[in-house]
Amino acid sequence: MNLNIPDNVEINSNELTVIVATRLYEIGKLSLGQASEMIGCSKNSFIELLGNL
């Protein structure tokens, strides 16, 4: 998949992965386990991450 992100948007691939995983979880496309696996953390850490957004 290719994304065309404007040059003035400062984001690294890890940040983008977190954004995509959290959004896919929010809309029901990923389970909690799938989303946490996608970003490489535990389910509890992912839940904490969601609480900090």
N, CA, C and O atoms as a MOPAC input file, in Angstrom:
PM7 MOZYME 1SCF
protein

 N      0.84100 1    -1.16300 1     0.00000 1
 C      0.00000 1     0.00000 1     0.00000 1
 C      0.89100 1     1.23300 1     0.00000 1
 O      1.90900 1     1.26800 1     0.69100 1
 N      0.52300 1     2.20900 1    -0.74700 1
 C      1.25400 1     3.47400 1    -0.80100 1
 C      0.36400 1     4.59000 1    -0.28000 1
 O     -0.81500 1     4.67900 1    -0.62200 1
 N      0.94600 1     5.43000 1     0.54500 1
 C      0.25600 1     6.61600 1     1.04500 1
 C      1.04400 1     7.83800 1     0.63400 1
 O      2.26600 1     7.88300 1     0.78100 1
 N      0.35500 1     8.81000 1     0.12800 1
 C      0.99800 1    10.06800 1    -0.24300 1
 C      0.74400 1    11.08000 1     0.86100 1
 O     -0.30500 1    11.72500 1     0.90000 1
 N      1.70600 1    11.21100 1     1.74800 1
 C      1.61100 1    12.13400 1     2.86400 1
 C      2.39600 1    13.38300 1     2.50600 1
 O      3.55400 1    13.29500 1     2.09800 1
 N      1.77500 1    14.54000 1     2.65400 1
 C      2.47300 1    15.77900 1     2.31200 1
 C      3.79000 1    15.91400 1     3.07300 1
 O      3.90400 1    15.48300 1     4.22100 1
 N      4.76600 1    16.50900 1     2.42700 1
 C      6.09600 1    16.67100 1     3.01800 1
 C      6.08500 1    17.46100 1     4.32300 1
 O      6.94400 1    17.25600 1     5.18100 1
 N      5.12200 1    18.35500 1     4.47600 1
 C      5.09700 1    19.18700 1     5.67800 1
 C      4.51900 1    18.45600 1     6.89800 1
 O      4.51900 1    19.00800 1     7.99800 1
 N      4.03500 1    17.24200 1     6.72000 1
 C      3.52600 1    16.44700 1     7.83800 1
 C      4.68800 1    15.63200 1     8.39700 1
 O      5.22500 1    14.74800 1     7.73000 1
 N      5.05800 1    15.94200 1     9.61200 1
 C      6.18000 1    15.25500 1    10.24100 1
 C      5.65900 1    14.04800 1    11.01500 1
 O      5.11600 1    14.18800 1    12.11000 1
 N      5.83200 1    12.85800 1    10.43000 1
 C      5.36700 1    11.61800 1    11.04600 1
 C      6.30000 1    10.49600 1    10.61700 1
 O      6.71000 1    10.42500 1     9.45800 1
 N      6.63000 1     9.62300 1    11.55500 1
 C      7.47000 1     8.49300 1    11.18200 1
 C      6.60200 1     7.24700 1    11.00800 1
 O      5.41000 1     7.27200 1    11.31300 1
 N      7.18100 1     6.19200 1    10.53300 1
 C      6.40500 1     4.99300 1    10.21600 1
 C      5.78100 1     4.37400 1    11.46900 1
 O      4.68800 1     3.81300 1    11.39200 1
 N      6.45000 1     4.46600 1    12.61400 1
 C      5.86900 1     3.92200 1    13.85500 1
 C      4.62000 1     4.69500 1    14.26200 1
 O      3.61500 1     4.10100 1    14.65200 1
 N      4.68700 1     6.00800 1    14.17000 1
 C      3.52200 1     6.82700 1    14.50300 1
 C      2.36400 1     6.52200 1    13.56900 1
 O      1.21600 1     6.43800 1    14.00400 1
 N      2.66000 1     6.35800 1    12.29700 1
 C      1.61700 1     6.05800 1    11.31500 1
 C      0.99100 1     4.69700 1    11.59200 1
 O     -0.22200 1     4.53400 1    11.46300 1
 N      1.80800 1     3.72500 1    11.96900 1
 C      1.28800 1     2.39900 1    12.28700 1
 C      0.33500 1     2.46400 1    13.47500 1
 O     -0.71200 1     1.81700 1    13.46900 1
 N      0.69300 1     3.24100 1    14.49100 1
 C     -0.17500 1     3.40000 1    15.66100 1
 C     -1.48900 1     4.05100 1    15.25700 1
 O     -2.55400 1     3.61400 1    15.69400 1
 N     -1.43100 1     5.06900 1    14.44500 1
 C     -2.64500 1     5.76100 1    13.99300 1
 C     -3.55600 1     4.80300 1    13.23400 1
 O     -4.76100 1     4.75900 1    13.48200 1
 N     -2.98900 1     4.04900 1    12.32400 1
 C     -3.77700 1     3.11800 1    11.52100 1
 C     -4.36800 1     2.01800 1    12.40200 1
 O     -5.55000 1     1.69500 1    12.28600 1
 N     -3.55200 1     1.44800 1    13.27700 1
 C     -4.03600 1     0.36400 1    14.13600 1
 C     -5.15800 1     0.84000 1    15.05900 1
 O     -6.16400 1     0.14900 1    15.22100 1
 N     -4.98900 1     2.01700 1    15.66400 1
 C     -6.03000 1     2.50000 1    16.57400 1
 C     -7.31800 1     2.80800 1    15.82700 1
 O     -8.40900 1     2.52000 1    16.31700 1
 N     -7.19700 1     3.38200 1    14.66700 1
 C     -8.41200 1     3.70000 1    13.89200 1
 C     -9.11700 1     2.43100 1    13.42200 1
 O    -10.34200 1     2.33700 1    13.49400 1
 N     -8.34300 1     1.45300 1    12.94000 1
 C     -8.95500 1     0.19800 1    12.50700 1
 C     -9.62200 1    -0.52100 1    13.67500 1
 O    -10.65400 1    -1.16700 1    13.49500 1
 N     -9.05200 1    -0.41500 1    14.85300 1
 C     -9.68000 1    -0.98300 1    16.04000 1
 C    -10.97200 1    -0.22800 1    16.36400 1
 O    -11.99800 1    -0.84600 1    16.64900 1
 N    -10.92200 1     1.08600 1    16.32100 1
 C    -12.09600 1     1.90800 1    16.65800 1
 C    -13.27600 1     1.62200 1    15.74700 1
 O    -14.42200 1     1.64800 1    16.19600 1
 N    -13.01800 1     1.35000 1    14.48000 1
 C    -14.12300 1     1.10800 1    13.53900 1
 C    -14.46800 1    -0.37200 1    13.41100 1
 O    -15.29700 1    -0.75400 1    12.58500 1
 N    -13.82900 1    -1.20000 1    14.23200 1
 C    -14.17700 1    -2.60800 1    14.27600 1
 C    -13.55600 1    -3.49400 1    13.21600 1
 O    -14.00100 1    -4.62300 1    13.01200 1
 N    -12.53800 1    -2.99900 1    12.54300 1
 C    -11.87300 1    -3.79500 1    11.51200 1
 C    -10.78100 1    -4.68400 1    12.08200 1
 O    -10.41400 1    -5.68400 1    11.46600 1
 N    -10.25600 1    -4.33300 1    13.25400 1
 C     -9.25700 1    -5.14600 1    13.95400 1
 C     -9.76200 1    -5.43000 1    15.36200 1
 O    -10.42900 1    -4.60100 1    15.97900 1
 N     -9.43200 1    -6.60800 1    15.85000 1
 C     -9.71200 1    -6.91300 1    17.25200 1
 C     -8.65000 1    -6.23300 1    18.10800 1
 O     -7.66200 1    -5.71100 1    17.59200 1
 N     -8.86200 1    -6.24500 1    19.40500 1
 C     -7.88600 1    -5.67700 1    20.32600 1
 C     -6.54300 1    -6.38300 1    20.17300 1
 O     -5.49700 1    -5.73600 1    20.13400 1
 N     -6.57500 1    -7.70100 1    20.08600 1
 C     -5.34900 1    -8.47500 1    19.92000 1
 C     -4.62900 1    -8.17800 1    18.61800 1
 O     -3.40600 1    -8.04900 1    18.58800 1
 N     -5.39700 1    -8.07000 1    17.54200 1
 C     -4.79400 1    -7.77300 1    16.24100 1
 C     -4.15600 1    -6.39300 1    16.23600 1
 O     -3.05200 1    -6.21800 1    15.72000 1
 N     -4.84100 1    -5.42400 1    16.80300 1
 C     -4.32300 1    -4.05700 1    16.82900 1
 C     -3.06400 1    -3.96600 1    17.67900 1
 O     -2.09100 1    -3.32100 1    17.28900 1
 N     -3.08300 1    -4.61500 1    18.84400 1
 C     -1.89900 1    -4.56800 1    19.69800 1
 C     -0.73500 1    -5.29600 1    19.04600 1
 O      0.41200 1    -4.86300 1    19.16200 1
 N     -1.01500 1    -6.39100 1    18.36500 1
 C      0.04400 1    -7.11400 1    17.65100 1
 C      0.61300 1    -6.27000 1    16.51700 1
 O      1.81900 1    -6.28100 1    16.26700 1
 N     -0.25800 1    -5.54400 1    15.83900 1
 C      0.17500 1    -4.70300 1    14.71500 1
 C      1.21300 1    -3.67600 1    15.15200 1
 O      2.15000 1    -3.38000 1    14.41000 1
 N      1.04600 1    -3.13300 1    16.35600 1
 C      2.00600 1    -2.12000 1    16.81700 1
 C      3.06600 1    -2.70100 1    17.74400 1
 O      3.96400 1    -1.98800 1    18.19100 1
 N      2.95900 1    -3.99100 1    18.03100 1
 C      4.00700 1    -4.65900 1    18.80200 1
 C      3.97400 1    -4.40500 1    20.28900 1
 O      5.01700 1    -4.21500 1    20.91500 1
 N      2.77700 1    -4.40100 1    20.86400 1
 C      2.67000 1    -4.22000 1    22.30300 1
 C      1.64400 1    -5.19400 1    22.86800 1
 O      0.97300 1    -5.90400 1    22.11900 1
 N      1.52500 1    -5.22500 1    24.17900 1
 C      0.53300 1    -6.08500 1    24.82000 1
 C     -0.86000 1    -5.45600 1    24.69200 1
 O     -1.00200 1    -4.27600 1    24.37000 1
 N     -1.86400 1    -6.26800 1    24.95000 1
 C     -3.23900 1    -5.75200 1    24.91700 1
 C     -3.42200 1    -4.66300 1    25.96000 1
 O     -4.05900 1    -3.64500 1    25.69300 1
 N     -2.86500 1    -4.87300 1    27.15100 1
 C     -2.98800 1    -3.85600 1    28.20700 1
 C     -2.32700 1    -2.54600 1    27.81300 1
 O     -2.86500 1    -1.47100 1    28.07900 1
 N     -1.16600 1    -2.63000 1    27.18200 1
 C     -0.47700 1    -1.41400 1    26.73500 1
 C     -1.28600 1    -0.70900 1    25.65500 1
 O     -1.33400 1     0.52100 1    25.61300 1
 N     -1.91800 1    -1.47900 1    24.78800 1
 C     -2.74000 1    -0.88400 1    23.73500 1
 C     -3.94600 1    -0.17000 1    24.34700 1
 O     -4.31100 1     0.92200 1    23.91000 1
 N     -4.55700 1    -0.77800 1    25.34500 1
 C     -5.68700 1    -0.14100 1    26.02700 1
 C     -5.24500 1     1.16800 1    26.67100 1
 O     -5.95500 1     2.17100 1    26.59000 1
 N     -4.08200 1     1.16400 1    27.30700 1
 C     -3.53700 1     2.39000 1    27.90600 1
 C     -3.29900 1     3.44500 1    26.82100 1
 O     -3.60400 1     4.62100 1    27.01800 1
 N     -2.76000 1     3.02600 1    25.69000 1
 C     -2.52000 1     3.94400 1    24.57500 1
 C     -3.81500 1     4.59700 1    24.12600 1
 O     -3.86000 1     5.80400 1    23.88500 1
 N     -4.87300 1     3.79500 1    24.01300 1
 C     -6.18200 1     4.34400 1    23.61500 1
 C     -6.67100 1     5.36900 1    24.61100 1
 O     -7.26600 1     6.37800 1    24.23200 1
 N     -6.42200 1     5.11500 1    25.88900 1
 C     -6.84600 1     6.05600 1    26.92600 1
 C     -6.09300 1     7.37000 1    26.89900 1
 O     -6.57000 1     8.38200 1    27.41200 1
 N     -4.90700 1     7.35100 1    26.29400 1
 C     -4.08200 1     8.56500 1    26.22800 1
 C     -4.30800 1     9.37700 1    24.95900 1
 O     -3.72700 1    10.45100 1    24.80200 1
 N     -5.12800 1     8.88800 1    24.07200 1
 C     -5.36400 1     9.61300 1    22.81200 1
 C     -6.39500 1    10.69400 1    22.97200 1
 O     -6.70900 1    11.39500 1    22.01000 1

